[in-house]
Amino acid sequence: MEQVEKGKYEMTVKDYTNGEEVGKLIMRFVNAYGFDKAGFVEAVKYSHRTLQQSLFGLMLEVIKEWDKMGKEGNFDPRNEYTVHKSAEIVKVVDGFTTVPCI
């Protein structure tokens, strides 16, 4: 099975379908001081357009959950801005977080 090795973390192709593992990997990425935000954005920006649509839908799902956390009072000053802005975004999209996959 194909393996990708970066630093101390190794993933197999099968792991890419495990949302929890991929989520943890992304959180490790953003936890690194000076993480390459521009490189991430460039990779996404030039990826296949259907994949961009899928990623946007995933981001909307995360935003919907942050909104829910805010409504439940499940936040503190470290993520307060995130949950409040998420609530505004959910209002703008009228709660609609499903995107078409073409």
CYANA upper distance limits for C-alpha pairs under 8 A (distance plus 0.5 A):
  1 MET  CA     12 THR  CA      7.15
  1 MET  CA     13 VAL  CA      7.51
  2 GLU  CA     12 THR  CA      6.37
  2 GLU  CA     13 VAL  CA      6.49
  3 GLN  CA     10 GLU  CA      7.39
  3 GLN  CA     11 MET  CA      6.27
  3 GLN  CA     12 THR  CA      5.05
  3 GLN  CA     13 VAL  CA      7.07
  4 VAL  CA     10 GLU  CA      6.32
  4 VAL  CA     11 MET  CA      5.98
  4 VAL  CA     12 THR  CA      6.90
  5 GLU  CA      9 TYR  CA      6.72
  5 GLU  CA     10 GLU  CA      5.13
  5 GLU  CA     11 MET  CA      7.22
  6 LYS  CA     10 GLU  CA      6.96
 11 MET  CA     15 ASP  CA      6.43
 11 MET  CA     16 TYR  CA      8.14
 12 THR  CA     16 TYR  CA      7.73
 13 VAL  CA     17 THR  CA      8.36
 14 LYS  CA     18 ASN  CA      7.96
 15 ASP  CA     21 GLU  CA      7.39
 15 ASP  CA     22 VAL  CA      7.92
 16 TYR  CA     21 GLU  CA      8.26
 16 TYR  CA     22 VAL  CA      6.85
 17 THR  CA     22 VAL  CA      8.31
 18 ASN  CA     22 VAL  CA      6.78
 19 GLY  CA     23 GLY  CA      6.36
 20 GLU  CA     24 LYS  CA      6.71
 21 GLU  CA     25 LEU  CA      6.72
 22 VAL  CA     26 ILE  CA      6.74
 23 GLY  CA     27 MET  CA      6.76
 24 LYS  CA     28 ARG  CA      6.70
 25 LEU  CA     29 PHE  CA      6.73
 26 ILE  CA     30 VAL  CA      6.85
 27 MET  CA     31 ASN  CA      6.52
 28 ARG  CA     32 ALA  CA      7.01
 29 PHE  CA     35 PHE  CA      6.99
 30 VAL  CA     35 PHE  CA      6.51
 31 ASN  CA     35 PHE  CA      8.05
 36 ASP  CA     40 PHE  CA      6.87
 37 LYS  CA     41 VAL  CA      6.68
 38 ALA  CA     42 GLU  CA      6.58
 39 GLY  CA     43 ALA  CA      6.66
 40 PHE  CA     44 VAL  CA      6.78
 41 VAL  CA     45 LYS  CA      6.39
 42 GLU  CA     46 TYR  CA      6.70
 43 ALA  CA     47 SER  CA      6.63
 44 VAL  CA     52 GLN  CA      7.23
 45 LYS  CA     52 GLN  CA      7.94
 47 SER  CA     51 LEU  CA      7.17
 47 SER  CA     52 GLN  CA      7.11
 48 HIS  CA     52 GLN  CA      6.87
 49 ARG  CA     53 GLN  CA      6.79
 50 THR  CA     54 SER  CA      6.80
 50 THR  CA    101 CYS  CA      7.11
 50 THR  CA    102 ILE  CA      6.95
 51 LEU  CA     55 LEU  CA      6.57
 52 GLN  CA     56 PHE  CA      6.61
 53 GLN  CA     57 GLY  CA      6.81
 53 GLN  CA     99 VAL  CA      7.53
 53 GLN  CA    100 PRO  CA      8.10
 53 GLN  CA    101 CYS  CA      7.27
 54 SER  CA     58 LEU  CA      6.79
 54 SER  CA     99 VAL  CA      8.01
 54 SER  CA    101 CYS  CA      7.40
 55 LEU  CA     59 MET  CA      6.65
 56 PHE  CA     60 LEU  CA      6.69
 56 PHE  CA     99 VAL  CA      8.29
 57 GLY  CA     61 GLU  CA      6.82
 57 GLY  CA     97 THR  CA      6.94
 57 GLY  CA     98 THR  CA      6.52
 57 GLY  CA     99 VAL  CA      6.02
 58 LEU  CA     62 VAL  CA      6.93
 59 MET  CA     63 ILE  CA      6.68
 60 LEU  CA     64 LYS  CA      6.56
 60 LEU  CA     97 THR  CA      5.92
 60 LEU  CA     98 THR  CA      8.33
 61 GLU  CA     65 GLU  CA      6.86
 61 GLU  CA     97 THR  CA      6.68
 62 VAL  CA     66 TRP  CA      6.80
 63 ILE  CA     67 ASP  CA      6.70
 63 ILE  CA     83 VAL  CA      8.39
 63 ILE  CA     86 SER  CA      5.72
 63 ILE  CA     87 ALA  CA      8.38
 63 ILE  CA     89 ILE  CA      8.16
 63 ILE  CA     90 VAL  CA      7.86
 64 LYS  CA     68 LYS  CA      6.80
 64 LYS  CA     86 SER  CA      7.34
 64 LYS  CA     87 ALA  CA      8.17
 64 LYS  CA     90 VAL  CA      6.94
 64 LYS  CA     95 GLY  CA      8.28
 64 LYS  CA     97 THR  CA      7.92
 65 GLU  CA     69 MET  CA      6.65
 66 TRP  CA     70 GLY  CA      6.72
 66 TRP  CA     82 THR  CA      7.60
 66 TRP  CA     83 VAL  CA      5.47
 66 TRP  CA     86 SER  CA      6.57
 66 TRP  CA     87 ALA  CA      8.15
 67 ASP  CA     71 LYS  CA      6.87
 67 ASP  CA     83 VAL  CA      5.84
 67 ASP  CA     84 HIS  CA      7.52
 67 ASP  CA     86 SER  CA      5.70
 67 ASP  CA     87 ALA  CA      5.24
 67 ASP  CA     90 VAL  CA      7.80
 68 LYS  CA     72 GLU  CA      6.79
 69 MET  CA     73 GLY  CA      6.64
 69 MET  CA     74 ASN  CA      5.37
 69 MET  CA     75 PHE  CA      7.20
 69 MET  CA     83 VAL  CA      7.40
 70 GLY  CA     74 ASN  CA      6.28
 70 GLY  CA     75 PHE  CA      6.82
 70 GLY  CA     80 GLU  CA      8.41
 70 GLY  CA     83 VAL  CA      5.74
 70 GLY  CA     84 HIS  CA      7.27
 70 GLY  CA     87 ALA  CA      8.13
 75 PHE  CA     79 ASN  CA      6.56
 75 PHE  CA     80 GLU  CA      6.44
 75 PHE  CA     83 VAL  CA      7.90
 76 ASP  CA     80 GLU  CA      6.10
 77 PRO  CA     81 TYR  CA      8.16
 79 ASN  CA     83 VAL  CA      6.96
 80 GLU  CA     84 HIS  CA      6.70
 81 TYR  CA     85 LYS  CA      6.47
 82 THR  CA     86 SER  CA      6.43
 83 VAL  CA     87 ALA  CA      6.79
 84 HIS  CA     88 GLU  CA      7.11
 85 LYS  CA     89 ILE  CA      6.78
 86 SER  CA     90 VAL  CA      6.64
 87 ALA  CA     91 LYS  CA      6.81
 88 GLU  CA     92 VAL  CA      6.83
 89 ILE  CA     93 VAL  CA      6.79
 90 VAL  CA     94 ASP  CA      6.39
 90 VAL  CA     95 GLY  CA      5.51
 90 VAL  CA     96 PHE  CA      7.91
 90 VAL  CA     97 THR  CA      8.48
 91 LYS  CA     95 GLY  CA      6.60
 93 VAL  CA     97 THR  CA      7.80
